[in-house]
Structures are given as C-alpha cells and as structure tokens.
Amino acid sequence: MKHSWIDEFHKYSIFETEMRRFIYILLALLALIITCYFGLRYYGVTHHNEDSFLNRHAAQWFDYNKVEVHTGEGIAMDKIKIVHRESGETVFEHGKNQKGELNVEGMTSFGFYYADSLISEIAHWRTNDWHVNTYHFDVYHTEDGVDAILKIHGPDSANVIYYVNER
C-alpha cells in the first residue's frame, strides 16, 4: 500500500498536536511555579514572625532581616563594614546593605569594622531561625574613635550582648 499525501499530513499533525500539548503543560507548570514563588514571598512579608508552616519556610528561603546603619556627624558611611560572624558574610559595606545570611538559630554575632579595624563584636541570641528582626546600628564618636550600639527591633530584641574589642 502506497502512502498518500493525506497519510503524511496526518502523521505531522499528530506530532504537532502532541508537541502543543507538551508546551501547554510546560507553560502551566511554569505559571504554577511562578505563582507559588511570589505567593510565598508575599505571605512571608505580610505575616512576619507568625509560627506557621508557610511562614517558617518563607523566612528561610527569603531573608527578610534588615540591617540599618545611622551615623553621627563626621563619620564616613563608606568606612563602615558589618560582618555576620557565623557565616562570614558581609551584611553592610560601602554604605549599602549586602546580601548576608542572617537566618540562624542560637548565638548570632556581628563584627563591626570602621576603616578596616575591628571596633567591636555585638551578639544576641536568636530563639528561632525564622524570626525576622531589624538590626539598627547607631554609630557614634567616642574619645578613642568610633563605636556602635545595636538596637534590635523584633522578637529577639531583649537578647543583646556586647563584646568590646580592646584597642
């Protein structure tokens, strides 16, 4: 039996139909993943520090912790560097927040540097790794140079310990 052009047409149209179906499934999966990603991110922003399954995971996947630095007169913001000691990542440098991992449970400490010199280490105890805190550093002049005070806004605000570096 000889193949006619109609048989060839049907063979290609079936292939195209299967390919279209595959592309539609891929697009639907992509839309679902994007929707879940942004939905979880939005949920984490609007439900900080709630003890729920979704919030605990959102706080782990998206770092909502913030580092704010305010300086006194005559203190150069670009000379300030703050390092998250447990991860070794820089969380503030050159006057800007850097992406640093702050979601750890237990002792969390920061090395405060000014002009590449370690000025002090400031630590606090995080009771949960999904708690979201705002770390507010007030930098001021002292007789010996510069120092900083850490104010924590969030559920772990009462657990601050200061270690002063001897100059």
N, C-alpha and C positions, 0 to 999 in steps of 0.2 A: 504494500500500500504506500502510495506516494503522499508525502506531506504537502499540504497546500499552504498557501499564504495565510489562510484563516487559522490553521493549527499553530503556525509560528506566532501570529498575533496573540492568540490565547496564552501561549507559553510566556510571552513577555508581559502581558497584562496581569497574569497571576503573580509573577515576580514583583512587579511594581506595586501590586496590592499588598503583598507581604512586606515589602520594604516600607510602604506608607504606614502600615500598622506598627511596625517596629519603631519608626520615627515618632509616631504619636505616643507610643508607650514611653519612649525616652523623654520626650518633652513633658509628659505628665509627671514622670518621676523627678525630673529637674525642677518643675514648678512646685512639687510637693516638698522637696529638699529645701528650696529657697524659702518657701512659706514657713517651714518648721524652724529654719535658722533665724529668720527675722522675728518670728513669733516668740521664740525662746529668748532672744536678746531683748525684746520689748518687755516680756514678762519679768525678766531679771531686773530691768531698770525700774519698773513700776512696783516691784514687790521686794525691795531690799530687806535683808535680814529677817525674812519670814522663814520659819522652819517648815519647808515643804520640799518634796522630792524635786520638783522642777526648779525651784529657786536655788537649792544646793548645787545642782548641776550647772545652772546658768552662771552662778558665781564662780564656779571652777573653770568653765570654758571661756568666759568673757571676764576680764579683770575690771571690775567696777571701782576698785580702790583709787583714790586720788591723792596726789601729793601737791600741796600748795606751799609756796615759799614767799614770805613777805620780809622785806629788808628795811633796816633803818637807813638813815641818811649816810651817805658816803660809802656804803657797802656795794661792791660791784656784783651784780647778779650773775655775770658770766664766770666769776671765780668760784661759785658755789657748786659743789658736787655732793650728791647724796647717793650712797650705795646700800642696797639691801644686802646685808652681810651673809645671810644664809644661802642665797642664790648667787651672790657675787655680781648681780646685775646692777647697773646704774639706773636709778629711777628718776634722777633730776640732774641735768647738766646743761651748761651754756644758757641758763635762763629758761629752759624748757623741760617739760616732762618727757621722760624717755619711757619706753615700754619696759617695765620690770615686773618680775613675778612677785606679787605680794600675798598670794593665797596660800599661806602655810599655817598650820595649827601649832600652837606652842609658842616658844620664845621667838620673837621677831625683833631683829635689831637693825639699826641704820648707822652707817658710818657717815659722819658729817665732815666734809672736807671744805677748806677755804684756801684758795691759792695752792692747791695740791698738797696741803698739810692736813693730817687728821686732827680735827679740833676736838671732837667728842664722839662717843658712841651712845646712842639712845635706843633703849629696848623696851618692849612691852610684851605682855602675854596675850596671845590670841586664843580665845576659848574654843573657837570653831574656825575651820579653814574657809567657810563660806560667808563669814561675816564681812560686811562692807564697811570700811572706815575711810574717813578723810584725814590725812596726815597733814597738819598745818604747822609748818616750821616758821617761827619768828626768829629772825637773825638780827643780832644787835651788837654794838660795840661794848667792849669791856676794857679794863685797864691794860690787859695783856694782849688785846687784839679783838677777836670776834668769837661769839658763842651763839648757841641756838637753844631755843626751848621748843619742845614738841607738844602740841595740843592735838589730841585725837578726838574726832567727832564720830561717834558710832558706838556700837555695843561694847567695844573693848577699851573705852576711854579711861577707865579707872586704873589700868594696869601698867603705868609708865615707870620705868626705872632709868636713871641717868648714870652713865659711866663717863667720867671726865678724863680726858687724856692729859697727862702731865706734860707740860711744855718744858 
